Amino acid sequence: MTAAVAEGVAGVALLEEAPERAAWLLGIGAALRGAPAAGDPDVARIEARCRSALGDGAFDRAYAEAGAFTRERVPVTAEIRTGTEAAALTVIERHLSALGG
């Protein structure tokens, strides 16, 4: 997973009216990159809309939770259980699934 993918899915989360998830994904993008996406107008737009929807405090908490991962420790896969089956999903797939995608 790349930072750009996480930030792109953050945009999808925002469109699906999930600003907290979008803020978390922006934090994952920063963790993957090793720094915030300085100068990227799409990321700036997503962040501004998240902050507007959540308020600065809630945005900062969600972003910081994801940003606490180091680049080497970003969760790449997650296991989910549906009935008796377990499936390994990438973090992006898990977030898309949570959005109904």
C-alpha positions as CSV (number, residue, x, y, z in Angstrom):
1,M,0.0,0.0,0.0
2,T,1.3,3.5,-0.8
3,A,0.6,6.8,0.8
4,A,-1.3,7.9,-2.3
5,V,-3.6,4.9,-2.1
6,A,-4.4,5.6,1.5
7,E,-5.1,9.2,0.7
8,G,-7.2,8.3,-2.3
9,V,-9.4,6.0,-0.1
10,A,-9.6,8.8,2.4
11,G,-11.3,10.8,-0.4
12,V,-13.7,7.9,-0.9
13,A,-14.4,7.8,2.8
14,L,-15.2,11.5,2.8
15,L,-17.6,11.0,-0.1
16,E,-19.3,8.2,1.8
17,E,-19.7,10.6,4.8
18,A,-17.1,8.9,7.0
19,P,-14.9,11.9,7.9
20,E,-13.3,10.1,10.9
21,R,-12.3,7.2,8.8
22,A,-11.0,9.7,6.2
23,A,-8.9,11.5,8.8
24,W,-7.5,8.1,10.0
25,L,-6.5,7.2,6.4
26,L,-4.8,10.5,5.9
27,G,-2.8,9.7,9.0
28,I,-1.9,6.3,7.5
29,G,-0.8,8.1,4.3
30,A,1.5,10.3,6.4
31,A,2.9,7.3,8.3
32,L,3.6,5.5,5.0
33,R,5.3,8.6,3.5
34,G,7.1,9.4,6.7
35,A,5.7,12.9,6.6
36,P,2.4,14.8,5.9
37,A,1.6,15.3,2.2
38,A,2.9,18.9,2.0
39,G,1.6,20.8,-1.0
40,D,-0.9,18.2,-2.3
41,P,-4.1,20.1,-3.1
42,D,-6.3,16.9,-2.9
43,V,-5.0,16.0,0.5
44,A,-5.4,19.6,1.7
45,R,-9.0,19.6,0.4
46,I,-9.8,16.2,2.1
47,E,-8.2,17.4,5.4
48,A,-10.1,20.7,5.3
49,R,-13.4,18.9,4.8
50,C,-12.7,16.4,7.5
51,R,-11.8,19.2,9.9
52,S,-15.0,21.0,9.0
53,A,-17.1,17.9,9.6
54,L,-15.3,16.7,12.8
55,G,-13.8,19.7,14.4
56,D,-10.1,20.1,14.9
57,G,-9.9,17.9,18.0
58,A,-11.6,14.9,16.6
59,F,-9.7,15.2,13.3
60,D,-6.4,15.5,15.2
61,R,-7.2,12.4,17.4
62,A,-8.1,10.2,14.4
63,Y,-5.1,11.4,12.4
64,A,-2.7,11.0,15.3
65,E,-4.0,7.5,16.1
66,A,-3.0,6.4,12.6
67,G,0.1,8.6,12.5
68,A,1.4,6.8,15.6
69,F,2.4,3.9,13.3
70,T,5.9,4.0,12.1
71,R,6.4,3.5,8.4
72,E,7.6,0.0,9.1
73,R,4.6,-0.8,11.3
74,V,1.6,0.4,9.3
75,P,-1.0,-2.3,9.4
76,V,-1.0,-3.8,5.9
77,T,-3.4,-6.6,6.5
78,A,-6.3,-7.2,8.9
79,E,-8.2,-10.4,9.5
80,I,-12.0,-10.3,9.5
81,R,-14.4,-13.1,10.3
82,T,-17.7,-13.5,8.5
83,G,-19.6,-16.5,9.8
84,T,-17.1,-19.4,9.9
85,E,-14.7,-18.0,7.3
86,A,-11.7,-15.8,8.0
87,A,-10.3,-13.6,5.3
88,A,-7.1,-11.5,5.3
89,L,-7.8,-8.1,3.8
90,T,-5.6,-5.2,3.2
91,V,-6.3,-2.2,5.3
92,I,-7.6,-0.4,2.3
93,E,-10.0,-3.3,1.5
94,R,-11.2,-3.3,5.1
95,H,-11.9,0.4,5.0
96,L,-13.7,0.1,1.6
97,S,-15.7,-2.8,3.1
98,A,-16.7,-0.7,6.0
99,L,-17.9,2.0,3.6
100,G,-20.1,-0.5,1.8
101,G,-17.7,-0.9,-1.2
